[in-house]
Amino acid sequence: SRRVKSFFFALAMNLIVFPLLRLTHGLKIHGKNNYKENKKLFKNGAITISNHVFKWDFLCVIKAIRPHLVRFPAWQTNFEGSEANLVRWAGGMPIPTHDMKAMRRFGRDFEELLESGKWIHFFPEGSMWYFYPDIRPLKKMVFKYAVKFNRPIIPMSFSFRERRGITRLFTKKPCVDLHIGAPLIPNAQAPAYSEIDRLHAEAYDIMQKMAGITPDMENYRTVQDLENYQKTM
């Protein structure tokens, strides 16, 4: 049954996957107090967001919010490789791209999950750029969901640090830090369009700052325009 599979998946995550993330990626999670101190806000579910920067970043998010189970949309290619079962068991939902009827059904399924209080994770940049140091523009659909269903958004941000010690034996890629920000709460009394814009701008600002990109730095952005960004890694 699904419940049995979920139990063994959680067991494997805690005994194998999470320790491996720490060992191979040097994973450190910061800002857990922002999550723990606001648990009452999440009684009806929540939306988590982060930048999308390496293959297993969704596993880091799962570790950060455990014991909650999260669902997340993922491109079909993630369900075609050797890790397809892992992505699916971790909560991945394949995004249909060539069938409008299937896309509408996918949208309804997502709304049903939000209505039922499930936790949803989005990578609002829309695509993965390996170990990219800046926060790219965020798509607004995430914030439309948050406003429509009055769900708090928990902004998260990945940043990187130089490898030291034993972690240098695994790869030359940088170690990973995951930062958890204070939740953003939609104002149900304000017009939807203005709340969507506010949450969109505030999340972008917070994610940049958590990644170490502050307003005094040249690469800090307020205008979310992809033309400002180029792959550097």
Buried (B, 14 or more C-beta within 10 A) or exposed (E): EEEEEEEEBBEEBEEEBBEBBBEBBBBBBBBEEBBEEBEEEBEBBBBBBBBBBBEBBBBBBBBBBEEBBBBBBBBEEBBEEEBBEBBBBBBBBBBBEEEEEEEEEBEEEBEEBBEEEBBBBBBBBBEBBEBBBBBBBBBBBBBBBBBBBEBBBBBBBBBBEEBEEEBEEBEEBBBBBBBBBBBBBBEEEEEBEEBBEBBBBBBBBBBBBBBBBEEEEEEBBEEBEEEEBEEEE
